[in-house]
Amino acid sequence: MSKILLHACCAICSGYPISFLKDMGYLVTVYFYNPNIYPSEEYNKRLEAERTLCIYSDVELIEGEYETSLFYEYAEGLENEPEKGKRCDKCFELRLRKTAELAKQLGYEYFATSIVISPHKNYQKLTEIGERISLEYGLKYLAIDFKKKDGFLKTNQLSKKLNLYRQNYCGCEFSIRR
C-alpha cells in the first residue's frame, strides 16, 4: 500500500479527498499546514474541524507549524494582488513545498493537496506548482481534480453530516479585504 501525504487547507475541502484516496488504496496521512490563515482564532477553528474530520476518517493528522511570518515573507509585495493572482500562487507554493519537504523526510512517495477541490481554485495552476516541486524533491505529486464526479458536493455533504466549521473566506487577511 502506497503512502500519501495530503495537504489539507481545511476540513471542508479535505473530507472527500481523504475518502477518495483511501478508496484508491492509499494509506493517507493528512498534513494541516496553513500559515496563511488569519487571524489565529480562525486558524484554530479550522484546525479543530480538521482534527474532527481525521478522527472520523481514521487517518493520522500531522499539525504543521503556524509560521505566519513565513507566509508574509512569501507574500511580500503582493498584498494588493487580486484573488487568484500571484500572491495566491506564492501561498500555494509555500504550502506544497512544506508538504513535499515533510513527505520526503517521512519517506512518502506521493503528496497531494485538497485545495484543488474548491471551485474557486485553479486546478491547472496548482498542478503545475505541485509537479514542479515534486521534481525538486524526487517525489510524485498526485494530480487529481477532486471536483470531478461530484467531489465538491460530496465533501460538502460530509462536512454538514459532521457539523464541521465552515469558513467564509480563503484564509489570509488580504482575502478578507477583497
N, C-alpha and C positions, 0 to 999 in steps of 0.2 A: 504494500500500500504506500503510495507516494504522499509525502507530507507537503502541505502548502501553508504559507503564512499569508493570511488575508488581512490586509489593512482595512480597518473599519473606520469610516468617517463618523458614523452614528448608528444606533441600533435600528432606526427606521430603514436605513439603506442596507444594512448587513444581514437582516433576517433571511431573506430569500437566497442571497448568495451562499450563506452558510449551508443551508439545506441542499441547495443545488450541488455544491461541491462535494458534500458528504454523499449524496446520491450518485455522483460520478465515481465514487470510490476513494476520494482523497481523505487523508487524516488532516482535519482543519484545525489550525491554531489561529486565533484572532489577535491582531495587534492594534490596540487603540492608541494611535499616535496623532495628536491633533493640536499642535502648539498655536495654531491659528485661531482657536476658539476664544471668543471674548464675550463677556468678562468671565472671570474664574467661576462664578456661580453657574453660568451657562455650561461651562466645561464640566463641572461636577454633575449637573443634571444629565448630560449626555453620557458621561462615563457610568453613572449609576444605571441608566437604561441599558447600556451595553453589558454590564455585569448581569442584569436580569436576563437578557437575551441569551447570553452564553451559558448560564446555568440551565435555562430551558432547553437549549440546543445541545447540551452536554459536550461543549468544546472548551478547551483551555483558552483563557484570556490573558494576554500579556499587556500590562498597562505601561505605555511609554511615558517618558518624562514630559512634563508640561513646560517646554522650553520656549516661552513666549518671546524671549529676546532673540532667539534664533529665527523665528518667523519674521520678526520685524527687520532683522538683518537681510533676510531674503527679499522682503517686500520694499525695502528702502528705495525711495524714488518712484515707486509705483502706486503710492497711496491713492492717487486720483484716477487710476485706471478704471474703466468700467468693468462690471461683472463680465466674466468670460474673457477678460483681457490678459495682459502679460503678468499682472500680479497673481492671478489665479494659476497661470502656468507655473510660476515660480513656487507657489504654495503646493501644487501637485508634485512638483519635482522634489521639494523638501520631504514631503511625507512618503513618497515612493522610494526615495533614496534611503531614508531611515529604515523603511521596511526591508529593502534589499540588503542593507548592512546587517540587520538582525537575522534575516533568513540565512545569509552566508555564515554568520557567526554560529548559528544553531544547527547548521548542516542541512538546511532545507534546499531542495532543488527548485521549487516553484514559489512564486509570490504573485499576488493579485490585489486588487482594490475593489471595495464595494461602492466607491464613488460613482462608478460607471452606470449604476442602476438609475441614477437621477436623470429625469428628462431634461434637467437644466444644465447638465454637464455634457461636454463634447467627448464622446466615446473615442473618436479617432485621435484627438489630441492626447487624451490620457494614454491610449495605446502606444502612440509614438514615444511619449515620455517613458513609459514603463519598459518598452522594448530597448530603448537606448540605454537605460540604467541597467537592464538585465545583462547587456553585453559587457558593461564595465565590471560587473560582479561575477560573471560566469554563471548566471542563473537563467531560469526560464520564466518569463513574465507570461502568465496565463491570461490572454486577452479574450474575455468572454463578455459579450454585451448582455448583462443580466436583465436588461429591459425586455428582451425578446421573450416570446411565449408567455406574455402577461406577468413577467417578473416584477414589474413595479406594482401592479395590482396585488400580487401575492405577498409582496413584502409589506404592503400597507395593511392587508388583511391580518397578517401575523402580528403586526405592531398593535393593531386595535384589539386583537384577541388577548395580548399580553398587557394591554393598557400602558404601552411604553410612552415615555416623554416624546413629544413631537415639537421640534423647533420650528421657528417661522423665518429663519434666515440662514444663509450658508454657514456662517461661523465667525468670520473676522469682523473687527469693528468697522472696517471700511464697507463691508457688505450691508451693515445695518443702515448706513447713511444713504444708500442708493435706493 
